[in-house]
Amino acid sequence: MHTYRRKTRVTLVPFIQLLSLVLVFALPVVWASQVYTSSPAHYDKVVVGHGDTVWSLVAKRASSGSDVNELAYNVMSLNHLKAGDRIRPGQVLLLPRN
């Protein structure tokens, strides 16, 4: 007598169902997420002139009572400058508006 052995097959149906459930619940969360900051940052583009330094550019625009050292550090970070970097005439820097 010949015995019939049933083959087990792997189907994609459970995988597709699981993926559908994940997408149904995850996509609205991803679409709804937004990044909020305390206040939107606005910047002015300033062209560096002959003899200008980051310190002098920041000091001209700083309001009275503000820490020019901290503002200069922030401008250098914003423009990806390191402590030893020199700025050149004609170079454009971003400076935060006051």
N, CA, C and O atoms as a CHARMM CRD file, in Angstrom:
* protein
*
  392
    1    1 MET  N      0.80200  -1.15800   0.00000 PROA 1      0.00000
    2    1 MET  CA     0.00000   0.00000   0.00000 PROA 1      0.00000
    3    1 MET  C      0.87300   1.26000   0.00000 PROA 1      0.00000
    4    1 MET  O      1.90400   1.31100   0.67000 PROA 1      0.00000
    5    2 HSD  N      0.46400   2.22600  -0.72500 PROA 2      0.00000
    6    2 HSD  CA     1.22000   3.47400  -0.86200 PROA 2      0.00000
    7    2 HSD  C      0.70700   4.49600   0.13600 PROA 2      0.00000
    8    2 HSD  O     -0.48700   4.79300   0.18000 PROA 2      0.00000
    9    3 THR  N      1.61700   5.03200   0.93700 PROA 3      0.00000
   10    3 THR  CA     1.19700   6.03600   1.92100 PROA 3      0.00000
   11    3 THR  C      1.33400   7.42700   1.31100 PROA 3      0.00000
   12    3 THR  O      2.31900   7.77200   0.65800 PROA 3      0.00000
   13    4 TYR  N      0.34000   8.15900   1.55100 PROA 4      0.00000
   14    4 TYR  CA     0.33000   9.52400   1.04800 PROA 4      0.00000
   15    4 TYR  C      0.80400  10.46000   2.15600 PROA 4      0.00000
   16    4 TYR  O      0.24700  10.49500   3.25300 PROA 4      0.00000
   17    5 ARG  N      1.83200  11.20100   1.83800 PROA 5      0.00000
   18    5 ARG  CA     2.37400  12.13000   2.81000 PROA 5      0.00000
   19    5 ARG  C      2.11200  13.55900   2.35200 PROA 5      0.00000
   20    5 ARG  O      2.49000  13.95900   1.25100 PROA 5      0.00000
   21    6 ARG  N      1.47800  14.29100   3.19700 PROA 6      0.00000
   22    6 ARG  CA     1.12700  15.66300   2.83800 PROA 6      0.00000
   23    6 ARG  C      2.34200  16.56000   3.01900 PROA 6      0.00000
   24    6 ARG  O      3.00200  16.53000   4.05800 PROA 6      0.00000
   25    7 LYS  N      2.62800  17.35600   2.00200 PROA 7      0.00000
   26    7 LYS  CA     3.75800  18.28400   2.06700 PROA 7      0.00000
   27    7 LYS  C      3.31700  19.57000   2.77400 PROA 7      0.00000
   28    7 LYS  O      2.21100  20.06700   2.56000 PROA 7      0.00000
   29    8 THR  N      4.18600  20.08200   3.59900 PROA 8      0.00000
   30    8 THR  CA     3.90700  21.37300   4.22900 PROA 8      0.00000
   31    8 THR  C      4.51800  22.46100   3.36200 PROA 8      0.00000
   32    8 THR  O      5.67200  22.37400   2.94300 PROA 8      0.00000
   33    9 ARG  N      3.73000  23.47000   3.11000 PROA 9      0.00000
   34    9 ARG  CA     4.21000  24.57800   2.29700 PROA 9      0.00000
   35    9 ARG  C      4.19500  25.85800   3.12200 PROA 9      0.00000
   36    9 ARG  O      3.30500  26.09300   3.94000 PROA 9      0.00000
   37   10 VAL  N      5.17200  26.63900   2.88600 PROA 10     0.00000
   38   10 VAL  CA     5.24000  27.94000   3.53400 PROA 10     0.00000
   39   10 VAL  C      4.59000  28.94300   2.58600 PROA 10     0.00000
   40   10 VAL  O      4.94800  29.03200   1.41100 PROA 10     0.00000
   41   11 THR  N      3.64300  29.68500   3.11100 PROA 11     0.00000
   42   11 THR  CA     2.99000  30.69800   2.27700 PROA 11     0.00000
   43   11 THR  C      3.33100  32.09300   2.78200 PROA 11     0.00000
   44   11 THR  O      3.76600  32.27700   3.91900 PROA 11     0.00000
   45   12 LEU  N      3.12700  33.03900   1.93000 PROA 12     0.00000
   46   12 LEU  CA     3.41200  34.42400   2.28100 PROA 12     0.00000
   47   12 LEU  C      2.21500  35.13300   2.90100 PROA 12     0.00000
   48   12 LEU  O      2.33800  36.27900   3.33300 PROA 12     0.00000
   49   13 VAL  N      1.08800  34.49100   2.95100 PROA 13     0.00000
   50   13 VAL  CA    -0.13100  35.13400   3.44000 PROA 13     0.00000
   51   13 VAL  C      0.01500  35.64500   4.87400 PROA 13     0.00000
   52   13 VAL  O     -0.31500  36.80700   5.11300 PROA 13     0.00000
   53   14 PRO  N      0.48400  34.86600   5.83400 PROA 14     0.00000
   54   14 PRO  CA     0.63100  35.41700   7.19500 PROA 14     0.00000
   55   14 PRO  C      1.60500  36.59200   7.26300 PROA 14     0.00000
   56   14 PRO  O      1.38100  37.54500   8.00900 PROA 14     0.00000
   57   15 PHE  N      2.66700  36.52500   6.49800 PROA 15     0.00000
   58   15 PHE  CA     3.63700  37.60600   6.46900 PROA 15     0.00000
   59   15 PHE  C      3.00300  38.87900   5.92200 PROA 15     0.00000
   60   15 PHE  O      3.21100  39.95800   6.47600 PROA 15     0.00000
   61   16 ILE  N      2.24200  38.77000   4.85500 PROA 16     0.00000
   62   16 ILE  CA     1.58500  39.92500   4.25400 PROA 16     0.00000
   63   16 ILE  C      0.54500  40.50200   5.21000 PROA 16     0.00000
   64   16 ILE  O      0.40600  41.72100   5.30100 PROA 16     0.00000
   65   17 GLN  N     -0.17900  39.65500   5.91400 PROA 17     0.00000
   66   17 GLN  CA    -1.15900  40.13700   6.88400 PROA 17     0.00000
   67   17 GLN  C     -0.48300  40.91400   8.01300 PROA 17     0.00000
   68   17 GLN  O     -0.95000  41.98000   8.41400 PROA 17     0.00000
   69   18 LEU  N      0.60400  40.37500   8.51100 PROA 18     0.00000
   70   18 LEU  CA     1.33400  41.04100   9.58800 PROA 18     0.00000
   71   18 LEU  C      1.89200  42.38400   9.10900 PROA 18     0.00000
   72   18 LEU  O      1.79900  43.38300   9.82200 PROA 18     0.00000
   73   19 LEU  N      2.45700  42.40900   7.93000 PROA 19     0.00000
   74   19 LEU  CA     3.00500  43.64400   7.37300 PROA 19     0.00000
   75   19 LEU  C      1.90000  44.68200   7.18300 PROA 19     0.00000
   76   19 LEU  O      2.11500  45.86600   7.44100 PROA 19     0.00000
   77   20 SER  N      0.74000  44.25500   6.74100 PROA 20     0.00000
   78   20 SER  CA    -0.38900  45.16900   6.56200 PROA 20     0.00000
   79   20 SER  C     -0.80800  45.77700   7.89200 PROA 20     0.00000
   80   20 SER  O     -1.06400  46.97900   7.97100 PROA 20     0.00000
   81   21 LEU  N     -0.87900  44.96900   8.92700 PROA 21     0.00000
   82   21 LEU  CA    -1.24600  45.49100  10.24400 PROA 21     0.00000
   83   21 LEU  C     -0.23700  46.51000  10.75300 PROA 21     0.00000
   84   21 LEU  O     -0.61000  47.54700  11.30200 PROA 21     0.00000
   85   22 VAL  N      1.02400  46.21300  10.56900 PROA 22     0.00000
   86   22 VAL  CA     2.07200  47.14300  11.01100 PROA 22     0.00000
   87   22 VAL  C      1.94100  48.46800  10.26700 PROA 22     0.00000
   88   22 VAL  O      2.04000  49.53600  10.87100 PROA 22     0.00000
   89   23 LEU  N      1.71800  48.39800   8.96400 PROA 23     0.00000
   90   23 LEU  CA     1.59700  49.62200   8.18200 PROA 23     0.00000
   91   23 LEU  C      0.35000  50.41600   8.55300 PROA 23     0.00000
   92   23 LEU  O      0.38900  51.64500   8.60800 PROA 23     0.00000
   93   24 VAL  N     -0.74000  49.72900   8.80300 PROA 24     0.00000
   94   24 VAL  CA    -1.98500  50.41200   9.15600 PROA 24     0.00000
   95   24 VAL  C     -1.82000  51.20500  10.44600 PROA 24     0.00000
   96   24 VAL  O     -2.36500  52.30300  10.56200 PROA 24     0.00000
   97   25 PHE  N     -1.09200  50.68400  11.40400 PROA 25     0.00000
   98   25 PHE  CA    -0.94200  51.37700  12.67900 PROA 25     0.00000
   99   25 PHE  C      0.28400  52.29200  12.72900 PROA 25     0.00000
  100   25 PHE  O      0.28000  53.27700  13.46800 PROA 25     0.00000
  101   26 ALA  N      1.31000  51.99400  11.97500 PROA 26     0.00000
  102   26 ALA  CA     2.54800  52.77800  12.06200 PROA 26     0.00000
  103   26 ALA  C      2.53000  54.01400  11.16700 PROA 26     0.00000
  104   26 ALA  O      3.03600  55.06100  11.57100 PROA 26     0.00000
  105   27 LEU  N      1.97000  53.92700   9.97900 PROA 27     0.00000
  106   27 LEU  CA     2.03000  55.05700   9.05700 PROA 27     0.00000
  107   27 LEU  C      1.33200  56.31900   9.57800 PROA 27     0.00000
  108   27 LEU  O      1.89600  57.40600   9.45000 PROA 27     0.00000
  109   28 PRO  N      0.14100  56.22300  10.15500 PROA 28     0.00000
  110   28 PRO  CA    -0.45200  57.46500  10.68600 PROA 28     0.00000
  111   28 PRO  C      0.40000  58.11700  11.77200 PROA 28     0.00000
  112   28 PRO  O      0.43200  59.34300  11.87800 PROA 28     0.00000
  113   29 VAL  N      1.07700  57.32600  12.56600 PROA 29     0.00000
  114   29 VAL  CA     1.93800  57.87700  13.61500 PROA 29     0.00000
  115   29 VAL  C      3.11700  58.60700  12.99500 PROA 29     0.00000
  116   29 VAL  O      3.48800  59.69100  13.44300 PROA 29     0.00000
  117   30 VAL  N      3.70600  58.01200  11.96200 PROA 30     0.00000
  118   30 VAL  CA     4.85800  58.63200  11.30000 PROA 30     0.00000
  119   30 VAL  C      4.43100  59.90500  10.58100 PROA 30     0.00000
  120   30 VAL  O      5.13000  60.91500  10.65800 PROA 30     0.00000
  121   31 TRP  N      3.30000  59.87900   9.88400 PROA 31     0.00000
  122   31 TRP  CA     2.83900  61.05700   9.15600 PROA 31     0.00000
  123   31 TRP  C      2.44200  62.18800  10.09200 PROA 31     0.00000
  124   31 TRP  O      2.59400  63.35900   9.74100 PROA 31     0.00000
  125   32 ALA  N      1.94800  61.86800  11.24800 PROA 32     0.00000
  126   32 ALA  CA     1.48000  62.89400  12.17300 PROA 32     0.00000
  127   32 ALA  C      2.60700  63.51700  12.97800 PROA 32     0.00000
  128   32 ALA  O      2.43000  64.58900  13.55600 PROA 32     0.00000
  129   33 SER  N      3.75400  62.87200  13.02600 PROA 33     0.00000
  130   33 SER  CA     4.83600  63.39200  13.86100 PROA 33     0.00000
  131   33 SER  C      5.46800  64.60800  13.20200 PROA 33     0.00000
  132   33 SER  O      5.75400  64.60600  12.00500 PROA 33     0.00000
  133   34 GLN  N      5.67700  65.62600  13.99000 PROA 34     0.00000
  134   34 GLN  CA     6.31800  66.84400  13.53600 PROA 34     0.00000
  135   34 GLN  C      7.30500  67.27900  14.60300 PROA 34     0.00000
  136   34 GLN  O      7.11900  67.01900  15.79200 PROA 34     0.00000
  137   35 VAL  N      8.34100  67.93600  14.15900 PROA 35     0.00000
  138   35 VAL  CA     9.33900  68.43600  15.09200 PROA 35     0.00000
  139   35 VAL  C      9.03300  69.89800  15.36300 PROA 35     0.00000
  140   35 VAL  O      8.94800  70.70300  14.43500 PROA 35     0.00000
  141   36 TYR  N      8.87000  70.23700  16.61700 PROA 36     0.00000
  142   36 TYR  CA     8.59500  71.60400  17.00900 PROA 36     0.00000
  143   36 TYR  C      9.79700  72.15800  17.76700 PROA 36     0.00000
  144   36 TYR  O     10.38700  71.47500  18.60300 PROA 36     0.00000
  145   37 THR  N     10.14100  73.37800  17.46800 PROA 37     0.00000
  146   37 THR  CA    11.20000  74.05700  18.19600 PROA 37     0.00000
  147   37 THR  C     10.56200  75.17600  19.01200 PROA 37     0.00000
  148   37 THR  O      9.41000  75.54800  18.78300 PROA 37     0.00000
  149   38 SER  N     11.30500  75.69500  19.94300 PROA 38     0.00000
  150   38 SER  CA    10.75300  76.74800  20.79500 PROA 38     0.00000
  151   38 SER  C     10.42900  77.99900  19.98100 PROA 38     0.00000
  152   38 SER  O      9.41800  78.65600  20.23200 PROA 38     0.00000
  153   39 SER  N     11.25900  78.32500  19.03100 PROA 39     0.00000
  154   39 SER  CA    10.97800  79.44800  18.14000 PROA 39     0.00000
  155   39 SER  C     11.71600  79.20200  16.83200 PROA 39     0.00000
  156   39 SER  O     12.82800  78.67400  16.84200 PROA 39     0.00000
  157   40 PRO  N     11.12000  79.57200  15.71900 PROA 40     0.00000
  158   40 PRO  CA    11.81200  79.35500  14.45100 PROA 40     0.00000
  159   40 PRO  C     13.04500  80.25000  14.36000 PROA 40     0.00000
  160   40 PRO  O     13.00700  81.41700  14.74800 PROA 40     0.00000
  161   41 ALA  N     14.11100  79.70200  13.85500 PROA 41     0.00000
  162   41 ALA  CA    15.36000  80.45300  13.74700 PROA 41     0.00000
  163   41 ALA  C     15.41000  81.13300  12.38000 PROA 41     0.00000
  164   41 ALA  O     15.14200  80.50800  11.35300 PROA 41     0.00000
  165   42 HSD  N     15.75600  82.41300  12.38100 PROA 42     0.00000
  166   42 HSD  CA    15.90200  83.17900  11.15600 PROA 42     0.00000
  167   42 HSD  C     17.34500  83.66100  11.07500 PROA 42     0.00000
  168   42 HSD  O     17.93400  84.07400  12.07400 PROA 42     0.00000
  169   43 TYR  N     17.89800  83.60100   9.88500 PROA 43     0.00000
  170   43 TYR  CA    19.30000  83.94300   9.70300 PROA 43     0.00000
  171   43 TYR  C     19.45600  84.97000   8.59200 PROA 43     0.00000
  172   43 TYR  O     18.66800  85.01700   7.64800 PROA 43     0.00000
  173   44 ASP  N     20.48600  85.78400   8.72700 PROA 44     0.00000
  174   44 ASP  CA    20.89100  86.71200   7.67500 PROA 44     0.00000
  175   44 ASP  C     22.17900  86.19600   7.07000 PROA 44     0.00000
  176   44 ASP  O     23.04800  85.67400   7.76800 PROA 44     0.00000
  177   45 LYS  N     22.28900  86.35100   5.75100 PROA 45     0.00000
  178   45 LYS  CA    23.54300  86.01500   5.07900 PROA 45     0.00000
  179   45 LYS  C     24.40600  87.26100   5.06400 PROA 45     0.00000
  180   45 LYS  O     23.99000  88.32200   4.59900 PROA 45     0.00000
  181   46 VAL  N     25.61300  87.11300   5.57900 PROA 46     0.00000
  182   46 VAL  CA    26.53900  88.23500   5.67000 PROA 46     0.00000
  183   46 VAL  C     27.78600  87.89500   4.86700 PROA 46     0.00000
  184   46 VAL  O     28.37400  86.82600   5.03500 PROA 46     0.00000
  185   47 VAL  N     28.18500  88.81700   3.99100 PROA 47     0.00000
  186   47 VAL  CA    29.40100  88.62400   3.20400 PROA 47     0.00000
  187   47 VAL  C     30.57100  89.20300   3.99100 PROA 47     0.00000
  188   47 VAL  O     30.53500  90.35800   4.41600 PROA 47     0.00000
  189   48 VAL  N     31.58800  88.40600   4.17800 PROA 48     0.00000
  190   48 VAL  CA    32.75700  88.80400   4.95000 PROA 48     0.00000
  191   48 VAL  C     33.56700  89.82200   4.14500 PROA 48     0.00000
  192   48 VAL  O     33.84800  89.62200   2.96300 PROA 48     0.00000
  193   49 GLY  N     33.93200  90.90900   4.81000 PROA 49     0.00000
  194   49 GLY  CA    34.76800  91.92700   4.18800 PROA 49     0.00000
  195   49 GLY  C     36.21400  91.79900   4.64700 PROA 49     0.00000
  196   49 GLY  O     36.53400  90.98200   5.51200 PROA 49     0.00000
  197   50 HSD  N     37.08600  92.61700   4.05800 PROA 50     0.00000
  198   50 HSD  CA    38.51000  92.58700   4.42200 PROA 50     0.00000
  199   50 HSD  C     38.66900  93.04000   5.87500 PROA 50     0.00000
  200   50 HSD  O     38.16700  94.09900   6.25400 PROA 50     0.00000
  201   51 GLY  N     39.35700  92.25200   6.67800 PROA 51     0.00000
  202   51 GLY  CA    39.61500  92.57900   8.07100 PROA 51     0.00000
  203   51 GLY  C     38.51100  92.12800   9.03300 PROA 51     0.00000
  204   51 GLY  O     38.63500  92.30700  10.24500 PROA 51     0.00000
  205   52 ASP  N     37.44200  91.55000   8.50300 PROA 52     0.00000
  206   52 ASP  CA    36.37000  91.07500   9.38100 PROA 52     0.00000
  207   52 ASP  C     36.77300  89.79100  10.09000 PROA 52     0.00000
  208   52 ASP  O     37.50300  88.96700   9.54000 PROA 52     0.00000
  209   53 THR  N     36.29800  89.63300  11.29600 PROA 53     0.00000
  210   53 THR  CA    36.43300  88.39000  12.04700 PROA 53     0.00000
  211   53 THR  C     35.03300  87.98900  12.50600 PROA 53     0.00000
  212   53 THR  O     34.10300  88.79500  12.47600 PROA 53     0.00000
  213   54 VAL  N     34.89900  86.75200  12.92500 PROA 54     0.00000
  214   54 VAL  CA    33.60300  86.31400  13.43700 PROA 54     0.00000
  215   54 VAL  C     33.22500  87.18200  14.63100 PROA 54     0.00000
  216   54 VAL  O     32.07100  87.58600  14.76900 PROA 54     0.00000
  217   55 TRP  N     34.18700  87.46400  15.48400 PROA 55     0.00000
  218   55 TRP  CA    33.94000  88.27600  16.66800 PROA 55     0.00000
  219   55 TRP  C     33.42900  89.66800  16.28100 PROA 55     0.00000
  220   55 TRP  O     32.45700  90.15300  16.86100 PROA 55     0.00000
  221   56 SER  N     34.08800  90.31900  15.29200 PROA 56     0.00000
  222   56 SER  CA    33.68200  91.68300  14.91600 PROA 56     0.00000
  223   56 SER  C     32.29900  91.69200  14.27200 PROA 56     0.00000
  224   56 SER  O     31.51000  92.60600  14.51000 PROA 56     0.00000
  225   57 LEU  N     32.00300  90.68400  13.46100 PROA 57     0.00000
  226   57 LEU  CA    30.67700  90.61200  12.83100 PROA 57     0.00000
  227   57 LEU  C     29.58100  90.42400  13.88000 PROA 57     0.00000
  228   57 LEU  O     28.51700  91.03800  13.80000 PROA 57     0.00000
  229   58 VAL  N     29.85600  89.57100  14.85700 PROA 58     0.00000
  230   58 VAL  CA    28.87100  89.30600  15.90800 PROA 58     0.00000
  231   58 VAL  C     28.73800  90.52300  16.82600 PROA 58     0.00000
  232   58 VAL  O     27.62600  90.87900  17.21700 PROA 58     0.00000
  233   59 ALA  N     29.85000  91.15800  17.16900 PROA 59     0.00000
  234   59 ALA  CA    29.82200  92.30400  18.08300 PROA 59     0.00000
  235   59 ALA  C     29.02500  93.46400  17.48700 PROA 59     0.00000
  236   59 ALA  O     28.35000  94.18300  18.22500 PROA 59     0.00000
  237   60 LYS  N     29.09000  93.66500  16.15200 PROA 60     0.00000
  238   60 LYS  CA    28.32900  94.73400  15.50200 PROA 60     0.00000
  239   60 LYS  C     26.82800  94.50500  15.63400 PROA 60     0.00000
  240   60 LYS  O     26.05900  95.45700  15.76600 PROA 60     0.00000
  241   61 ARG  N     26.41500  93.23900  15.59900 PROA 61     0.00000
  242   61 ARG  CA    24.99600  92.90400  15.56300 PROA 61     0.00000
  243   61 ARG  C     24.42300  92.52600  16.92400 PROA 61     0.00000
  244   61 ARG  O     23.21000  92.37100  17.06500 PROA 61     0.00000
  245   62 ALA  N     25.27900  92.37700  17.91900 PROA 62     0.00000
  246   62 ALA  CA    24.81100  91.92000  19.23700 PROA 62     0.00000
  247   62 ALA  C     24.03300  93.01800  19.93700 PROA 62     0.00000
  248   62 ALA  O     24.37300  94.19800  19.84900 PROA 62     0.00000
  249   63 SER  N     22.98800  92.61000  20.63000 PROA 63     0.00000
  250   63 SER  CA    22.22800  93.57500  21.42200 PROA 63     0.00000
  251   63 SER  C     22.98900  93.84000  22.72200 PROA 63     0.00000
  252   63 SER  O     23.80700  93.02800  23.15500 PROA 63     0.00000
  253   64 SER  N     22.71100  94.96300  23.32100 PROA 64     0.00000
  254   64 SER  CA    23.44300  95.30900  24.54200 PROA 64     0.00000
  255   64 SER  C     23.10700  94.31100  25.64900 PROA 64     0.00000
  256   64 SER  O     21.95500  93.91300  25.82200 PROA 64     0.00000
  257   65 GLY  N     24.12200  93.92500  26.38000 PROA 65     0.00000
  258   65 GLY  CA    23.94400  92.97900  27.47200 PROA 65     0.00000
  259   65 GLY  C     24.07200  91.52200  27.05500 PROA 65     0.00000
  260   65 GLY  O     24.04500  90.63800  27.91100 PROA 65     0.00000
  261   66 SER  N     24.20900  91.25100  25.76800 PROA 66     0.00000
  262   66 SER  CA    24.34400  89.85100  25.34200 PROA 66     0.00000
  263   66 SER  C     25.81100  89.42900  25.39900 PROA 66     0.00000
  264   66 SER  O     26.71500  90.26000  25.31500 PROA 66     0.00000
  265   67 ASP  N     26.02500  88.14800  25.54200 PROA 67     0.00000
  266   67 ASP  CA    27.37400  87.59200  25.64900 PROA 67     0.00000
  267   67 ASP  C     27.92800  87.36600  24.24100 PROA 67     0.00000
  268   67 ASP  O     27.54100  86.41700  23.56000 PROA 67     0.00000
  269   68 VAL  N     28.83300  88.24300  23.81400 PROA 68     0.00000
  270   68 VAL  CA    29.39500  88.17600  22.46500 PROA 68     0.00000
  271   68 VAL  C     30.18700  86.89000  22.28700 PROA 68     0.00000
  272   68 VAL  O     30.19600  86.32100  21.19500 PROA 68     0.00000
  273   69 ASN  N     30.84600  86.42500  23.32900 PROA 69     0.00000
  274   69 ASN  CA    31.62100  85.19500  23.24900 PROA 69     0.00000
  275   69 ASN  C     30.71200  84.00700  22.90700 PROA 69     0.00000
  276   69 ASN  O     31.04700  83.18400  22.05500 PROA 69     0.00000
  277   70 GLU  N     29.56800  83.93000  23.57800 PROA 70     0.00000
  278   70 GLU  CA    28.62900  82.82900  23.31700 PROA 70     0.00000
  279   70 GLU  C     28.02400  82.95900  21.92100 PROA 70     0.00000
  280   70 GLU  O     27.86100  81.96100  21.21800 PROA 70     0.00000
  281   71 LEU  N     27.69400  84.17400  21.52300 PROA 71     0.00000
  282   71 LEU  CA    27.13700  84.38900  20.18900 PROA 71     0.00000
  283   71 LEU  C     28.14300  84.01400  19.10100 PROA 71     0.00000
  284   71 LEU  O     27.77100  83.41300  18.09200 PROA 71     0.00000
  285   72 ALA  N     29.41100  84.36600  19.30200 PROA 72     0.00000
  286   72 ALA  CA    30.45100  84.02200  18.32600 PROA 72     0.00000
  287   72 ALA  C     30.60800  82.50100  18.23500 PROA 72     0.00000
  288   72 ALA  O     30.77800  81.95700  17.14400 PROA 72     0.00000
  289   73 TYR  N     30.55200  81.82300  19.37400 PROA 73     0.00000
  290   73 TYR  CA    30.63200  80.36100  19.37900 PROA 73     0.00000
  291   73 TYR  C     29.46000  79.76400  18.59700 PROA 73     0.00000
  292   73 TYR  O     29.64500  78.83200  17.81500 PROA 73     0.00000
  293   74 ASN  N     28.25300  80.30200  18.80900 PROA 74     0.00000
  294   74 ASN  CA    27.07500  79.80200  18.09700 PROA 74     0.00000
  295   74 ASN  C     27.18200  80.02700  16.59300 PROA 74     0.00000
  296   74 ASN  O     26.79300  79.16500  15.80500 PROA 74     0.00000
  297   75 VAL  N     27.70800  81.18300  16.19500 PROA 75     0.00000
  298   75 VAL  CA    27.89000  81.47700  14.76500 PROA 75     0.00000
  299   75 VAL  C     28.91500  80.52500  14.15500 PROA 75     0.00000
  300   75 VAL  O     28.73100  80.04100  13.03800 PROA 75     0.00000
  301   76 MET  N     29.98000  80.26000  14.88100 PROA 76     0.00000
  302   76 MET  CA    30.99400  79.33500  14.36800 PROA 76     0.00000
  303   76 MET  C     30.42900  77.92700  14.23000 PROA 76     0.00000
  304   76 MET  O     30.72000  77.23400  13.25600 PROA 76     0.00000
  305   77 SER  N     29.62900  77.50300  15.19000 PROA 77     0.00000
  306   77 SER  CA    28.99800  76.18000  15.10200 PROA 77     0.00000
  307   77 SER  C     28.02400  76.12400  13.93700 PROA 77     0.00000
  308   77 SER  O     27.99100  75.14300  13.19400 PROA 77     0.00000
  309   78 LEU  N     27.24300  77.16100  13.78100 PROA 78     0.00000
  310   78 LEU  CA    26.25700  77.21600  12.70700 PROA 78     0.00000
  311   78 LEU  C     26.91500  77.13800  11.33200 PROA 78     0.00000
  312   78 LEU  O     26.37200  76.51900  10.41700 PROA 78     0.00000
  313   79 ASN  N     28.07500  77.76200  11.18600 PROA 79     0.00000
  314   79 ASN  CA    28.77000  77.80100   9.90300 PROA 79     0.00000
  315   79 ASN  C     29.85100  76.73200   9.76900 PROA 79     0.00000
  316   79 ASN  O     30.65200  76.76400   8.83500 PROA 79     0.00000
  317   80 HSD  N     29.86800  75.78900  10.70600 PROA 80     0.00000
  318   80 HSD  CA    30.82000  74.66100  10.68000 PROA 80     0.00000
  319   80 HSD  C     32.26900  75.14600  10.64600 PROA 80     0.00000
  320   80 HSD  O     33.09100  74.65100   9.87500 PROA 80     0.00000
  321   81 LEU  N     32.55800  76.12000  11.49300 PROA 81     0.00000
  322   81 LEU  CA    33.92800  76.62800  11.60700 PROA 81     0.00000
  323   81 LEU  C     34.54400  76.12200  12.89700 PROA 81     0.00000
  324   81 LEU  O     33.86500  75.99600  13.91700 PROA 81     0.00000
  325   82 LYS  N     35.85100  75.83000  12.84200 PROA 82     0.00000
  326   82 LYS  CA    36.57700  75.41900  14.03700 PROA 82     0.00000
  327   82 LYS  C     37.36000  76.61200  14.57000 PROA 82     0.00000
  328   82 LYS  O     37.46700  77.64000  13.90100 PROA 82     0.00000
  329   83 ALA  N     37.90300  76.47600  15.76100 PROA 83     0.00000
  330   83 ALA  CA    38.58000  77.59700  16.43200 PROA 83     0.00000
  331   83 ALA  C     39.72800  78.16800  15.60700 PROA 83     0.00000
  332   83 ALA  O     39.93000  79.38200  15.61700 PROA 83     0.00000
  333   84 GLY  N     40.47700  77.35000  14.90300 PROA 84     0.00000
  334   84 GLY  CA    41.62600  77.84400  14.15000 PROA 84     0.00000
  335   84 GLY  C     41.29900  78.27600  12.73100 PROA 84     0.00000
  336   84 GLY  O     42.17900  78.77800  12.03300 PROA 84     0.00000
  337   85 ASP  N     40.06600  78.10000  12.28400 PROA 85     0.00000
  338   85 ASP  CA    39.70200  78.44800  10.90900 PROA 85     0.00000
  339   85 ASP  C     39.68700  79.95800  10.70700 PROA 85     0.00000
  340   85 ASP  O     39.27600  80.71900  11.58200 PROA 85     0.00000
  341   86 ARG  N     40.14500  80.36600   9.53200 PROA 86     0.00000
  342   86 ARG  CA    40.10700  81.77900   9.16500 PROA 86     0.00000
  343   86 ARG  C     38.97400  81.98400   8.16500 PROA 86     0.00000
  344   86 ARG  O     38.69500  81.12300   7.33000 PROA 86     0.00000
  345   87 ILE  N     38.33200  83.13700   8.27100 PROA 87     0.00000
  346   87 ILE  CA    37.31500  83.46900   7.27600 PROA 87     0.00000
  347   87 ILE  C     37.95600  84.39200   6.24900 PROA 87     0.00000
  348   87 ILE  O     38.85600  85.16800   6.57200 PROA 87     0.00000
  349   88 ARG  N     37.48200  84.30200   5.00600 PROA 88     0.00000
  350   88 ARG  CA    38.08100  85.04700   3.89900 PROA 88     0.00000
  351   88 ARG  C     37.11000  86.10000   3.38000 PROA 88     0.00000
  352   88 ARG  O     35.89600  85.90500   3.44800 PROA 88     0.00000
  353   89 PRO  N     37.62000  87.20600   2.86800 PROA 89     0.00000
  354   89 PRO  CA    36.73600  88.19900   2.24400 PROA 89     0.00000
  355   89 PRO  C     35.94700  87.54100   1.10800 PROA 89     0.00000
  356   89 PRO  O     36.50200  86.79500   0.30100 PROA 89     0.00000
  357   90 GLY  N     34.66200  87.82800   1.06100 PROA 90     0.00000
  358   90 GLY  CA    33.79100  87.23300   0.05100 PROA 90     0.00000
  359   90 GLY  C     33.06100  85.99700   0.54500 PROA 90     0.00000
  360   90 GLY  O     32.07800  85.57200  -0.06200 PROA 90     0.00000
  361   91 GLN  N     33.53000  85.41800   1.63700 PROA 91     0.00000
  362   91 GLN  CA    32.87200  84.24100   2.20600 PROA 91     0.00000
  363   91 GLN  C     31.52400  84.65800   2.79600 PROA 91     0.00000
  364   91 GLN  O     31.40300  85.74000   3.37200 PROA 91     0.00000
  365   92 VAL  N     30.52000  83.80800   2.65200 PROA 92     0.00000
  366   92 VAL  CA    29.18300  84.09800   3.16600 PROA 92     0.00000
  367   92 VAL  C     28.95900  83.31700   4.44600 PROA 92     0.00000
  368   92 VAL  O     29.13100  82.09900   4.48500 PROA 92     0.00000
  369   93 LEU  N     28.57100  84.03100   5.49400 PROA 93     0.00000
  370   93 LEU  CA    28.28000  83.41700   6.78400 PROA 93     0.00000
  371   93 LEU  C     26.81300  83.63800   7.13900 PROA 93     0.00000
  372   93 LEU  O     26.21500  84.64600   6.76300 PROA 93     0.00000
  373   94 LEU  N     26.25300  82.69700   7.85700 PROA 94     0.00000
  374   94 LEU  CA    24.90400  82.84500   8.39800 PROA 94     0.00000
  375   94 LEU  C     25.00300  83.38300   9.81200 PROA 94     0.00000
  376   94 LEU  O     25.71800  82.82600  10.64400 PROA 94     0.00000
  377   95 LEU  N     24.29400  84.45700  10.08400 PROA 95     0.00000
  378   95 LEU  CA    24.24600  85.02900  11.42900 PROA 95     0.00000
  379   95 LEU  C     22.79700  85.09700  11.86800 PROA 95     0.00000
  380   95 LEU  O     21.93800  85.52100  11.09500 PROA 95     0.00000
  381   96 PRO  N     22.50900  84.68700  13.09600 PROA 96     0.00000
  382   96 PRO  CA    21.11300  84.74100  13.56700 PROA 96     0.00000
  383   96 PRO  C     20.62400  86.18000  13.67200 PROA 96     0.00000
  384   96 PRO  O     21.36400  87.09000  14.04600 PROA 96     0.00000
  385   97 ARG  N     19.34500  86.35000  13.32500 PROA 97     0.00000
  386   97 ARG  CA    18.74000  87.68800  13.47200 PROA 97     0.00000
  387   97 ARG  C     18.42500  87.93900  14.93200 PROA 97     0.00000
  388   97 ARG  O     18.12900  87.01300  15.68700 PROA 97     0.00000
  389   98 ASN  N     18.49100  89.18500  15.31600 PROA 98     0.00000
  390   98 ASN  CA    18.14700  89.57000  16.69400 PROA 98     0.00000
  391   98 ASN  C     16.73600  90.07100  16.75500 PROA 98     0.00000
  392   98 ASN  O     16.25900  90.44400  17.82700 PROA 98     0.00000
